[in-house]
Amino acid sequence: MGWYHNNCWCNERGHSGAQAHYTEDALATVQYGFDGIKVDSCGPAGNVSAWRLALDMASPNKRIQLENCRNYDYTREISPKSKCDAELFRSTEDNAPDFLSIMANLVTNGNKPGTGGDVHGGLPVSHSGCWSYPDMLETTGSGTCRQDLPDGTCGAKSGKRRVGGLNQNQSKAHFGAWCVVSSPLILGHNLADDSQYDQAWPIISNKAALKVNQAWNGVDPGRLITKANTSMQNLSLYHGAGCECVWGGQSLPEWTVWGKQLDIAGLEAATIAINFSDEVIPAKTITVSARQIFTDTSTFSTEEDIWGGGSPRKYQKPQAVWEVPELAPQSSYFVILRR
């Protein structure tokens, strides 16, 4: 069970003489029996190192998990071997229940923190004890964009938003991508609502997908392998639980491919191709060499369709190229390839 600290609704920043109370808040966290805390960037208590010290002093025999939520000054210098104060570090702005906005955050997460002066990003530096976190899941049942937002909300000239809410295909692409990039999987739907749980369950309970997420070979946290040369232009993208904030004039590639080696020996690798666009992508339009997916081999022999289930496909001879079948609009193809 976690506690949300330094948040954007209840903090001391707006008060005269506002100051952080790391020691007191850490002691309260332990005394109330919480196992972890999320530290946002809105209040005066945004020093992640000070939080780590206070939590360790308050709980010397049990490490309290710490999430660094958008305190980006403490993520710029993370390397693949960093000993991090926070077990989780946010690599993106807040997710919204909107497919294109979530995919934009996925692309951002694929950057190294600090790339080009941008302090967002989490790959390839994410590693055990320091996991990159592109925010919580927005799978089917997790909500829609608010349609009652007045003009001027979060600086947007219009209150109109896309309806939002992810369908099954979009949810599979979202969940599969989060598995490939080793993101913590934090559910975003109402856990007390059986209807929402029933919608999400076939996706969040897929054992092969969870295996991909949990695999850690000490080297590969997941990575962007390739993307389309063509892009969708002039997009409105959102962040916030109700799509409150808008970024206009944005662009996204029409598709991307992500991969993750699952074992040290390089016998297995997961890969997911995602169609961001609202057009069908014909079969074999997306092709990727095995050398790009694996780190030390140029062929594979079997292919397991994670969402399709069933027995893995066995090729008669080793394959040097992975050919993606037809992709419906805003859908994915998610597999485990084996030598």
Buried (B, 14 or more C-beta within 10 A) or exposed (E): EBBBBBBEEEBBBEEEEEEBEBBEBBBBBBEEEBBBBBBBBBBBBBBBEBBBBBBBEBBEEEEBBBBBBBBBEBBEEBEBEBEBBBBBBBBBBBBBBBBBBBBBBBBBBBBBBBEEEEBBBBBBBBBEEBBBBBBBBBBBBBBBBBEEBEEEBEEBEEBEBBEBBBEBBBBBBBBBBBBBBBBBBBBBBEEEEEEBBEBBBEBBEBEBBBBBBEBBBEBBBBBBBBBBEEBBEEBBBBBBBBBBBBBEEBEBBBBBBBBBBBBEEBBBBBBBBBBBBEEEBEEEBBEBBBEBBBEEBBBBBBBBBBBEEEEEEEEEEEBEBBEBEEBEEBBBBBBBBBB
